[in-house]
Amino acid sequence: MCQHQPACPTADSNDREAARLMAHHPEQGWSLLCNGVLLFEDTGELLPDGQIIAPHRALTAGQVTTAA
């Protein structure tokens, strides 16, 4: 898919999120990268082959809760 030189990382590479943005819709919570990856606001991903990558956002101290 990528026509850039140097080419962006492929959808199956570890650094796939470094590909260039092709479409960005922050109001809907997603972006399309030039390697075909749909990147969601919660850091989840949908790869071109249909594989789902679970969200992997690091939690900050304010987001961590403990059970009583």
C-alpha positions in Angstrom: 0.0 0.0 0.0 2.7 2.5 1.0 4.1 4.5 -1.9 6.5 6.6 0.3 10.3 6.4 0.0 11.7 5.1 2.2 8.7 2.8 2.6 6.7 2.8 5.9 6.8 -0.3 8.1 4.5 -3.1 7.0 1.3 -4.0 8.9 3.0 -7.1 10.3 6.2 -5.4 11.6 6.6 -4.4 15.2 6.9 -0.7 14.4 3.7 -0.7 12.2 2.3 2.4 14.2 5.2 4.5 12.7 3.5 4.5 9.2 2.1 7.7 7.9 -1.5 8.8 8.4 -3.8 8.5 5.4 -7.0 9.4 7.2 -7.5 10.8 10.7 -10.9 11.0 12.4 -10.3 12.0 16.1 -14.1 12.7 16.5 -14.7 9.0 15.7 -11.6 7.7 17.6 -9.7 6.1 14.7 -6.9 6.7 12.1 -5.9 4.8 9.0 -2.2 4.3 8.4 -0.7 3.9 4.9 0.1 0.3 5.7 -3.6 -0.5 6.0 -3.7 -0.6 9.8 -6.7 1.0 11.6 -5.4 2.6 14.8 -7.9 3.3 17.4 -7.9 6.0 20.1 -7.6 3.4 22.9 -4.4 2.1 21.1 -6.1 -1.0 19.8 -5.5 -1.9 16.2 -7.2 -3.7 13.3 -4.7 -5.2 10.8 -5.5 -5.5 7.1 -5.8 -9.3 7.5 -8.5 -8.9 10.1 -6.3 -9.6 13.1 -7.1 -7.6 16.2 -4.4 -6.1 18.4 -5.8 -5.4 21.9 -5.3 -1.9 23.4 -1.8 -1.5 24.9 -1.9 1.9 26.3 0.3 2.3 29.4 -1.8 3.2 32.5 -0.8 6.3 34.5 -1.1 6.4 38.2 -4.4 8.3 38.0 -6.0 5.5 35.9 -5.1 2.6 38.1 -7.8 1.5 40.6 -7.6 -1.1 43.3 -10.3 -3.3 44.7 -11.5 -2.5 48.2 
